[in-house]
Amino acid sequence: MPTDGSEYLSITLAEFKSLKGLADRALAQVSEPDFFAQLDGESNSLAHIVKHVAGNLRSRWTDFLTTDGEKPDRNRDSEFEREESDTRNSSMRAWEEGWQRCFSCLGSLKPADLSATITIRGDPLSAETAIQRSLSHTAQHVGQIVMLAKHFGGEDWKTLSTPRKPR
């Protein structure tokens, strides 16, 4: 059954909040060294993924309806590098800021806004399509966060969902 625009916005906001909660619970189980660890030279650390999601959310959700979703001050490539100034605290502050921009913007949108044309990297999209892309992109990275956190947690990992039945 199709939903109306206000229900869609409400459901989508709830999904974003659920994703953040899942990632936060996973990240809380990770040590400082594991936050920055890479499985190999080509993989992203949790710090890289956090930095990337933070940068993406900040860029996409700042002035969502009125400016290009790829802000000129964003340096996407640097999100996958560890800079001297990068700490877990600074990464998590940026993470919180990105999520709050997302939540604030989504909470302020009206059903009529869903059909607005916005741009991302100069490409026109309906606002609804851009929202779905952001949700999908963010969910992909939250899955990576959970997988890496579970890997690093090993036997100490506390499940984030319904635990398996004992054998």
TORGU-305308 format. One line per field, with one value per residue: residue in one letter; residue number from 0; x, y, z of N, C-alpha, C in turn. Coordinates in nm, 2 decimals, m for minus. Each point is the difference from the previous one (the first is absolute). Layout:
! TORGU-305308
code: [a,...]
pos: [NUM,...]
n_x: [X,...]
n_y: [Y,...]
n_z: [Z,...]
ca_x: [X,...]
ca_y: [Y,...]
ca_z: [Z,...]
c_x: [X,...]
c_y: [Y,...]
c_z: [Z,...]
END
This chain:
! TORGU-305308
code: [m,p,t,d,g,s,e,y,l,s,i,t,l,a,e,f,k,s,l,k,g,l,a,d,r,a,l,a,q,v,s,e,p,d,f,f,a,q,l,d,g,e,s,n,s,l,a,h,i,v,k,h,v,a,g,n,l,r,s,r,w,t,d,f,l,t,t,d,g,e,k,p,d,r,n,r,d,s,e,f,e,r,e,e,s,d,t,r,n,s,s,m,r,a,w,e,e,g,w,q,r,c,f,s,c,l,g,s,l,k,p,a,d,l,s,a,t,i,t,i,r,g,d,p,l,s,a,e,t,a,i,q,r,s,l,s,h,t,a,q,h,v,g,q,i,v,m,l,a,k,h,f,g,g,e,d,w,k,t,l,s,t,p,r,k,p,r]
pos: [0,1,2,3,4,5,6,7,8,9,10,11,12,13,14,15,16,17,18,19,20,21,22,23,24,25,26,27,28,29,30,31,32,33,34,35,36,37,38,39,40,41,42,43,44,45,46,47,48,49,50,51,52,53,54,55,56,57,58,59,60,61,62,63,64,65,66,67,68,69,70,71,72,73,74,75,76,77,78,79,80,81,82,83,84,85,86,87,88,89,90,91,92,93,94,95,96,97,98,99,100,101,102,103,104,105,106,107,108,109,110,111,112,113,114,115,116,117,118,119,120,121,122,123,124,125,126,127,128,129,130,131,132,133,134,135,136,137,138,139,140,141,142,143,144,145,146,147,148,149,150,151,152,153,154,155,156,157,158,159,160,161,162,163,164,165,166]
n_x: [0.09,m0.02,0.10,m0.05,0.03,m0.10,m0.07,0.02,m0.01,m0.11,m0.03,0.03,m0.05,m0.11,0.00,0.02,m0.09,m0.06,0.03,m0.02,m0.11,m0.02,0.04,m0.07,m0.10,0.02,0.01,m0.10,0.00,0.05,0.12,0.08,0.09,m0.11,m0.03,0.14,m0.03,0.08,m0.09,0.02,0.09,m0.08,m0.01,m0.12,0.06,m0.03,0.12,0.05,m0.07,0.04,0.12,0.00,m0.07,0.09,0.10,m0.05,m0.04,0.12,0.07,m0.06,0.00,0.11,m0.10,m0.06,m0.09,0.11,0.09,0.10,m0.04,0.08,0.02,0.03,m0.04,m0.07,0.09,m0.08,0.10,0.01,m0.13,0.08,0.05,0.10,m0.05,0.10,m0.10,m0.01,m0.10,m0.01,0.04,0.09,0.03,m0.02,0.07,0.08,0.01,0.01,0.09,0.06,m0.01,0.04,0.08,0.03,0.00,0.08,0.07,0.02,0.02,0.07,0.02,m0.07,m0.11,m0.04,0.09,m0.07,m0.08,0.06,0.06,0.09,0.12,0.07,0.11,m0.09,m0.03,m0.10,m0.06,m0.10,m0.05,m0.11,0.04,0.03,m0.12,m0.06,0.07,m0.03,m0.12,0.00,0.05,m0.08,m0.11,0.05,0.03,m0.12,m0.04,0.08,m0.05,m0.12,0.03,0.06,m0.10,m0.08,0.07,0.01,m0.13,0.01,0.06,0.05,m0.03,m0.07,m0.08,m0.03,m0.03,m0.09,0.05,0.10,m0.07,0.03,0.11]
n_y: [m0.12,0.09,0.08,0.09,0.12,0.04,m0.10,0.02,0.13,m0.03,m0.09,0.09,0.10,m0.08,m0.03,0.13,0.03,m0.10,0.04,0.12,m0.04,m0.07,0.10,0.08,m0.09,m0.01,0.13,0.00,m0.11,0.11,m0.05,0.08,m0.09,m0.07,0.12,0.00,m0.13,m0.04,m0.07,0.09,0.01,m0.08,m0.05,0.04,0.09,m0.03,0.05,m0.06,m0.11,0.02,0.03,m0.11,m0.08,0.05,m0.01,m0.12,m0.04,0.05,m0.05,m0.12,0.01,0.07,0.08,m0.11,0.09,0.07,m0.09,m0.01,m0.12,0.04,0.03,0.12,0.01,m0.09,m0.07,m0.06,0.02,0.11,m0.04,m0.04,0.10,m0.05,0.11,0.08,0.09,m0.12,0.02,m0.09,0.09,0.04,m0.12,m0.03,0.11,m0.03,m0.12,0.05,0.09,m0.09,m0.08,0.10,0.03,m0.13,m0.03,0.11,m0.03,m0.13,0.04,0.08,m0.11,0.06,m0.06,0.13,0.00,m0.12,0.08,0.07,0.07,m0.09,0.03,m0.10,0.07,0.09,m0.12,0.03,0.00,m0.08,0.08,m0.06,0.00,0.13,0.00,m0.07,0.08,0.10,m0.04,m0.03,0.11,0.06,m0.07,0.02,0.12,0.01,m0.07,0.09,0.10,m0.06,m0.03,0.12,0.06,m0.08,0.02,0.13,m0.01,m0.08,m0.08,0.12,m0.02,0.10,m0.09,0.05,m0.13,m0.07,m0.04,m0.07,m0.10,m0.03,m0.05]
n_z: [0.00,m0.09,0.04,0.08,m0.04,0.09,m0.03,m0.13,0.02,0.07,m0.09,m0.09,0.07,0.02,m0.13,m0.03,0.09,m0.05,m0.12,0.04,0.06,m0.11,m0.07,0.08,0.01,m0.13,m0.03,0.09,m0.08,m0.06,0.02,0.06,0.03,0.03,0.06,0.01,0.04,m0.09,m0.06,m0.09,m0.08,m0.05,0.12,0.03,0.08,0.12,0.03,m0.10,0.04,0.12,m0.04,m0.08,0.09,0.09,m0.08,m0.03,0.12,0.04,m0.10,0.01,0.13,m0.03,0.02,0.04,0.02,0.05,0.04,m0.09,0.00,m0.09,0.13,m0.04,0.13,m0.06,0.07,m0.09,m0.08,0.06,m0.02,m0.10,0.06,0.07,0.05,0.02,m0.05,m0.06,0.08,0.09,0.09,m0.08,m0.03,0.13,0.02,m0.11,0.05,0.13,m0.04,m0.07,0.10,0.08,m0.10,m0.01,0.13,0.01,m0.11,0.02,0.12,m0.08,m0.08,m0.10,0.00,m0.02,0.10,0.01,m0.06,0.09,m0.09,0.04,0.03,m0.06,0.02,0.01,0.05,m0.08,0.12,0.01,0.09,m0.04,m0.12,0.03,0.07,m0.10,m0.09,0.07,0.01,m0.13,m0.04,0.08,m0.04,m0.12,0.04,0.05,m0.11,m0.06,0.06,m0.01,m0.12,m0.01,0.06,m0.06,m0.11,0.03,0.02,m0.10,0.09,0.01,m0.13,0.03,m0.04,m0.12,m0.02,m0.05,0.11,m0.05,m0.03,0.13,m0.04]
ca_x: [m0.09,0.08,m0.02,0.00,0.13,0.04,0.03,0.13,0.10,0.01,0.06,0.14,0.07,0.02,0.10,0.13,0.03,0.03,0.14,0.10,0.00,0.07,0.14,0.05,0.02,0.11,0.12,0.02,0.07,0.13,0.11,0.06,0.09,m0.08,m0.08,0.08,0.07,m0.04,0.02,0.11,0.03,m0.11,m0.13,m0.03,m0.02,m0.13,0.02,m0.03,m0.14,m0.07,0.04,m0.07,m0.14,m0.02,0.01,m0.10,m0.12,0.01,m0.01,m0.13,m0.11,0.01,m0.07,m0.04,m0.09,0.04,0.13,0.05,0.03,0.14,0.05,0.14,0.11,0.02,0.11,m0.04,0.11,0.06,m0.08,0.05,0.13,0.02,0.08,0.06,m0.10,m0.11,0.00,m0.14,m0.09,m0.03,m0.09,m0.13,m0.06,m0.04,m0.11,m0.12,m0.05,m0.06,m0.13,m0.09,m0.04,m0.09,m0.12,m0.07,m0.06,m0.11,m0.11,m0.06,m0.05,m0.14,m0.03,0.02,0.15,0.05,0.01,0.09,0.12,0.12,0.11,0.12,0.11,m0.06,m0.10,m0.13,m0.07,m0.11,0.04,m0.03,0.11,0.12,m0.02,0.02,0.14,0.08,m0.04,0.06,0.15,0.03,m0.02,0.11,0.11,m0.03,0.03,0.15,0.04,m0.04,0.08,0.14,m0.01,m0.02,0.13,0.09,m0.05,0.03,m0.08,m0.06,m0.10,m0.14,m0.09,m0.08,m0.13,m0.04,0.11,m0.03,m0.03,0.12,0.00]
ca_y: [0.12,0.13,0.09,0.14,0.06,0.02,m0.13,m0.03,0.08,m0.05,m0.13,0.02,0.06,m0.11,m0.09,0.06,m0.01,m0.14,m0.03,0.06,m0.08,m0.12,0.03,0.05,m0.12,m0.08,0.08,0.00,m0.12,m0.01,0.06,0.11,m0.05,m0.07,0.10,0.05,m0.11,m0.04,m0.15,0.00,0.14,0.05,0.01,0.11,m0.02,0.06,0.15,0.05,m0.01,0.10,0.13,0.01,0.02,0.13,0.09,m0.02,0.05,0.15,0.05,m0.02,0.05,0.14,0.08,m0.11,0.04,0.12,0.00,m0.13,m0.09,m0.02,0.14,0.03,m0.01,m0.14,m0.07,m0.14,m0.09,0.01,m0.07,m0.13,0.02,0.05,0.12,0.01,0.05,m0.09,m0.08,m0.06,0.10,0.09,m0.08,m0.02,0.13,0.02,m0.11,0.05,0.12,m0.05,m0.06,0.10,0.07,m0.09,m0.01,0.13,0.03,m0.09,0.04,0.13,m0.01,m0.02,m0.09,0.07,0.01,m0.12,0.01,0.11,m0.04,0.05,m0.05,m0.06,0.00,0.06,m0.09,0.03,m0.11,0.04,m0.01,m0.14,m0.08,0.03,m0.05,m0.14,m0.03,0.03,m0.11,m0.12,0.02,0.00,m0.14,m0.08,0.03,m0.05,m0.14,m0.02,0.03,m0.11,m0.11,0.02,0.00,m0.14,m0.06,0.04,m0.04,m0.15,m0.07,0.10,0.07,m0.01,0.01,0.12,m0.04,m0.13,m0.10,m0.14,m0.10,m0.08,m0.13]
ca_z: [0.00,m0.01,0.11,m0.04,0.01,0.14,0.05,m0.06,0.07,0.13,m0.01,m0.05,0.11,0.10,m0.05,0.02,0.15,0.03,m0.05,0.09,0.12,m0.03,m0.02,0.13,0.09,m0.04,0.02,0.14,0.04,m0.07,0.06,m0.07,m0.11,m0.10,m0.08,m0.10,m0.07,m0.13,m0.02,m0.10,m0.06,m0.09,0.08,0.08,0.15,0.05,0.00,m0.14,m0.03,0.08,m0.06,m0.13,0.02,0.05,m0.11,m0.10,0.06,0.01,m0.13,m0.06,0.07,0.02,m0.10,m0.08,m0.11,m0.07,m0.06,m0.04,0.11,0.01,0.03,m0.06,0.10,0.03,m0.07,0.02,0.00,0.13,0.09,0.00,0.04,0.14,0.01,0.14,0.09,0.02,0.12,0.01,0.05,m0.11,m0.09,0.05,0.00,m0.13,m0.01,0.06,m0.08,m0.12,0.03,0.05,m0.12,m0.07,0.08,0.00,m0.13,m0.02,0.09,m0.04,m0.13,m0.02,m0.12,m0.12,m0.03,m0.06,m0.15,m0.04,m0.07,0.06,m0.08,0.07,m0.10,m0.12,m0.06,0.07,0.06,0.09,0.14,0.05,m0.05,0.07,0.13,m0.01,m0.02,0.13,0.09,m0.04,0.02,0.14,0.05,m0.05,0.09,0.13,m0.01,0.01,0.14,0.08,m0.03,0.05,0.15,0.04,m0.02,0.11,0.13,0.02,0.10,0.09,m0.07,0.05,m0.11,m0.01,m0.04,0.06,0.00,m0.05,0.10,0.03,m0.07]
c_x: [0.09,m0.02,m0.01,0.13,0.04,0.04,0.14,0.11,0.02,0.07,0.15,0.08,0.03,0.11,0.14,0.04,0.03,0.14,0.10,0.01,0.08,0.15,0.06,0.03,0.12,0.13,0.04,0.08,0.14,0.10,0.05,0.09,m0.08,m0.08,0.08,0.07,m0.06,0.03,0.11,0.02,m0.11,m0.13,m0.01,m0.01,m0.14,0.01,m0.03,m0.15,m0.08,0.02,m0.08,m0.15,m0.03,0.01,m0.11,m0.13,0.00,m0.03,m0.14,m0.11,0.01,m0.07,m0.05,m0.08,0.05,0.14,0.04,0.04,0.15,0.06,0.14,0.11,0.02,0.12,m0.02,0.12,0.07,m0.07,0.06,0.15,0.00,0.09,0.05,m0.10,m0.11,0.02,m0.14,m0.10,m0.04,m0.08,m0.14,m0.08,m0.06,m0.12,m0.13,m0.06,m0.07,m0.14,m0.10,m0.05,m0.11,m0.14,m0.08,m0.06,m0.12,m0.12,m0.07,m0.07,m0.15,m0.03,0.02,0.14,0.05,0.01,0.09,0.12,0.12,0.12,0.10,0.10,m0.05,m0.11,m0.14,m0.07,m0.12,0.05,m0.02,0.11,0.13,0.00,0.03,0.14,0.08,m0.03,0.08,0.16,0.04,m0.01,0.12,0.12,m0.02,0.02,0.15,0.04,m0.03,0.09,0.14,0.00,m0.01,0.13,0.10,m0.05,0.02,m0.10,m0.07,m0.12,m0.14,m0.09,m0.09,m0.14,m0.04,0.11,m0.04,m0.03,0.13,m0.01,0.00]
c_y: [0.12,0.08,0.14,0.06,0.02,m0.14,m0.05,0.07,m0.05,m0.14,0.01,0.05,m0.11,m0.10,0.05,0.00,m0.14,m0.03,0.07,m0.07,m0.13,0.02,0.05,m0.12,m0.08,0.07,0.00,m0.12,m0.01,0.08,0.12,m0.05,m0.07,0.10,0.05,m0.11,m0.03,m0.15,m0.02,0.14,0.06,0.01,0.13,m0.04,0.05,0.15,0.05,0.00,0.10,0.14,0.02,0.02,0.14,0.11,0.00,0.06,0.16,0.06,m0.01,0.07,0.15,0.07,m0.10,0.04,0.11,0.00,m0.14,m0.09,m0.04,0.14,0.02,m0.01,m0.15,m0.06,m0.15,m0.09,0.00,m0.07,m0.15,0.00,0.04,0.12,0.01,0.05,m0.09,m0.08,m0.07,0.10,0.10,m0.07,m0.01,0.13,0.03,m0.09,0.06,0.12,m0.05,m0.06,0.10,0.08,m0.08,0.01,0.14,0.03,m0.09,0.03,0.13,m0.01,m0.03,m0.10,0.06,0.01,m0.12,0.01,0.11,m0.06,0.05,m0.05,m0.06,m0.01,0.05,m0.08,0.03,m0.13,0.05,m0.01,m0.14,m0.09,0.02,m0.05,m0.15,m0.04,0.02,m0.12,m0.13,0.01,m0.01,m0.14,m0.09,0.02,m0.04,m0.16,m0.03,0.02,m0.11,m0.12,0.01,0.00,m0.14,m0.07,0.03,m0.05,m0.14,m0.06,0.10,0.07,m0.02,0.03,0.12,m0.03,m0.13,m0.10,m0.13,m0.09,m0.08,m0.14,m0.11]
c_z: [0.00,0.12,m0.05,0.03,0.15,0.06,m0.05,0.08,0.14,0.01,m0.03,0.12,0.11,m0.05,0.02,0.14,0.04,m0.05,0.09,0.13,m0.01,m0.01,0.13,0.09,m0.05,0.03,0.15,0.05,m0.06,0.08,m0.08,m0.12,m0.11,m0.08,m0.12,m0.08,m0.14,m0.02,m0.10,m0.06,m0.08,0.07,0.08,0.15,0.04,0.00,m0.14,m0.03,0.08,m0.06,m0.13,0.02,0.06,m0.11,m0.10,0.06,0.02,m0.14,m0.06,0.07,0.04,m0.11,m0.11,m0.13,m0.09,m0.05,m0.04,0.12,0.01,0.02,m0.04,0.11,0.05,m0.08,0.03,0.01,0.14,0.11,0.02,0.04,0.15,0.00,0.14,0.10,0.03,0.13,0.01,0.04,m0.12,m0.10,0.05,0.01,m0.14,m0.04,0.05,m0.08,m0.13,0.02,0.04,m0.12,m0.07,0.07,0.00,m0.13,m0.03,0.08,m0.04,m0.14,0.01,m0.12,m0.13,m0.05,m0.07,m0.15,m0.05,m0.07,0.07,m0.08,0.10,m0.11,m0.14,m0.07,0.07,0.04,0.07,0.14,0.06,m0.05,0.07,0.14,0.00,m0.02,0.13,0.10,m0.04,0.02,0.15,0.06,m0.04,0.09,0.14,0.01,0.01,0.14,0.09,m0.03,0.05,0.15,0.05,m0.02,0.11,0.14,0.03,0.10,0.10,m0.06,0.06,m0.12,0.00,m0.04,0.08,0.00,m0.06,0.12,0.03,m0.07,0.11]
END
